[in-house]
């Protein structure tokens, strides 16, 4: 409708150039129009930043490191495992787990947009959504990994997985040496968000 289109153009013209300010200004405009509930937005942000974050994914990785049966179940049907754990929902409807080994390192990207397993990793980092990462991760993954501080042996192959609207990927990083006998809770603290995207490695204990 002409009136709505005019309002949209007017609102867009009022948005500042700084991305953070643009988001805040857009939120204010939508709130004033009654299209957004600030309390609901705050609840979503708090959930995925503080209560979910990468904690759910770290729990899955730690369990996979500790329990061979759980690890095998992930390989068969990770989506069902997530459903049973309650790690299912917003952008996490279909999950595939890819396990790193000494011979293959896995890395995840979304070349079309920024599909990401929110229910496991929380809010996606800004770089994951950037054009540079989305294009270079496929063309030159080793260079991208090096920029993240990940230096792989020449004999280790790099496999890049492209997330879609239908499938999200969770990388199971290599278990660090010296972690034998550690509990699931202790192991989970070694798992970083980036290691579950494949742009990082799990922390070394100590």
C-alpha positions in Angstrom: 0.0 0.0 0.0 1.3 3.5 -0.8 1.0 4.7 2.8 3.0 1.8 4.2 5.7 2.1 1.5 6.0 5.8 2.3 6.4 5.0 6.0 9.0 2.4 5.2 11.1 4.9 3.1 10.8 7.6 5.8 11.9 5.2 8.5 14.9 4.0 6.4 16.0 7.5 5.8 16.1 8.2 9.5 18.4 5.2 10.3 22.0 6.2 11.2 24.9 4.7 9.3 26.5 2.9 12.3 25.2 -0.8 12.3 24.6 -0.9 16.1 22.8 2.4 16.0 20.8 1.3 13.0 19.6 -1.8 14.8 18.6 0.3 17.8 16.8 2.9 15.7 15.0 0.2 13.8 13.9 -1.4 17.0 12.6 1.9 18.3 10.6 2.6 15.1 9.1 -0.9 15.1 8.2 -0.7 18.8 6.5 2.7 18.3 4.4 1.1 15.5 3.4 -1.7 17.8 5.1 -4.3 15.5 7.7 -5.4 18.1 7.5 -6.2 21.8 10.8 -5.0 23.5 10.3 -7.5 26.3 10.1 -10.4 23.9 13.2 -9.2 22.1 15.1 -8.9 25.4 14.0 -12.4 26.4 15.2 -13.9 23.1 18.6 -12.2 23.3 19.0 -13.2 26.9 18.2 -16.8 26.1 20.6 -17.1 23.3 23.4 -15.0 24.8 23.4 -16.1 28.4 21.3 -19.3 28.9 22.1 -21.1 25.6 25.2 -19.4 24.2 27.4 -22.3 23.1 26.6 -24.3 26.2 24.3 -26.8 24.6 26.7 -27.5 21.8 29.6 -27.9 24.3 27.5 -30.4 26.3 26.9 -32.4 23.1 30.6 -32.4 22.2 31.7 -33.4 25.7 29.2 -36.3 25.8 30.5 -37.4 22.4 34.0 -37.4 23.7 33.0 -39.4 26.8 30.4 -41.9 25.6 31.0 -44.1 22.5 27.3 -45.0 22.4 26.3 -41.3 22.4 28.8 -40.6 19.7 27.5 -43.4 17.5 23.9 -42.1 18.0 25.0 -38.7 16.7 26.4 -40.3 13.6 23.1 -42.1 12.9 20.6 -39.4 13.7 21.9 -36.2 15.4 18.5 -34.5 15.0 16.8 -37.1 17.1 19.5 -36.9 19.8 19.1 -33.1 20.0 15.3 -33.6 20.3 15.8 -36.0 23.2 18.1 -33.6 24.9 15.8 -30.7 24.4 18.3 -28.8 22.2 15.8 -28.4 19.4 14.0 -25.4 18.0 15.0 -22.1 16.4 17.2 -22.9 13.4 18.0 -26.3 14.8 15.3 -28.4 13.2 17.7 -30.7 11.4 21.3 -31.2 12.7 24.2 -33.1 11.2 27.3 -33.7 13.3 30.7 -33.8 11.6 33.6 -35.2 13.6 37.2 -34.0 13.2 39.9 -36.6 13.1 43.7 -36.3 12.7 43.2 -36.8 8.9 40.2 -34.5 8.3 39.2 -31.1 9.8 35.7 -29.9 9.4 34.5 -26.3 9.0 31.1 -24.8 8.5 29.8 -21.9 6.5 26.6 -20.7 5.0 27.3 -19.3 1.5 23.7 -18.1 0.9 22.9 -16.3 4.1 23.9 -17.1 7.7 22.1 -20.4 8.6 23.3 -21.4 12.0 22.3 -23.8 14.8 21.0 -21.3 17.4 19.7 -23.9 19.7 23.2 -25.3 20.1 25.5 -22.3 19.6 23.5 -19.3 20.5 23.6 -16.1 18.5 25.9 -16.3 15.4 29.1 -14.1 15.5 29.2 -11.2 13.2 32.1 -12.6 11.1 30.1 -15.8 10.3 27.5 -13.6 8.5 30.1 -11.5 6.7 30.5 -11.7 2.9 34.2 -12.2 3.3 33.9 -15.4 5.5 31.1 -16.8 3.4 33.0 -16.6 0.2 36.6 -17.3 1.3 35.8 -20.2 3.6 34.9 -22.2 0.5 37.7 -20.9 -1.8 40.6 -20.8 0.6 39.7 -22.5 3.9 43.3 -23.0 5.1 44.0 -19.3 4.8 40.8 -18.5 6.7 41.7 -21.0 9.4 45.2 -19.5 9.7 43.7 -16.1 10.2 41.7 -17.6 13.1 45.0 -19.0 14.5 44.4 -22.6 13.4 47.5 -24.2 11.8 46.8 -27.7 10.5 49.4 -30.3 9.4 49.7 -30.4 5.6 48.4 -34.0 5.6 45.2 -33.0 7.3 42.4 -32.4 4.8 39.9 -29.6 5.3 36.3 -30.3 4.5 33.9 -27.4 4.3 30.1 -27.9 5.0 27.6 -25.5 3.6 24.6 -24.9 5.9 21.2 -24.5 4.4 17.7 -23.7 5.5 17.1 -27.4 5.8 20.4 -28.6 7.5 22.6 -27.1 10.2 26.0 -28.6 11.1 27.8 -29.0 14.4 31.5 -29.8 14.3 32.8 -32.2 16.9 36.4 -31.0 17.4 39.3 -33.3 18.2 39.5 -34.1 21.9 42.6 -32.5 23.4 45.3 -34.7 24.8 45.6 -35.0 28.6 41.8 -35.1 29.2 41.5 -38.7 30.1 39.4 -39.1 33.2 37.8 -35.7 33.0 34.0 -35.5 33.6 31.5 -34.3 31.0 31.2 -31.0 32.8 35.0 -30.5 32.8 35.3 -31.4 29.2 32.5 -29.0 28.2 34.5 -26.1 29.5 37.2 -26.9 26.9 34.8 -26.6 24.0 34.6 -23.2 22.4 32.0 -21.8 20.0 34.6 -21.5 17.2 35.7 -25.1 17.7 32.1 -26.2 16.9 32.1 -24.1 13.7 35.5 -25.4 12.8 37.3 -22.1 12.9 39.0 -23.0 16.2 40.2 -25.9 18.3 39.2 -27.1 21.7 41.1 -25.6 24.6 44.0 -27.5 26.1 43.5 -28.2 29.8 45.7 -26.4 32.3 
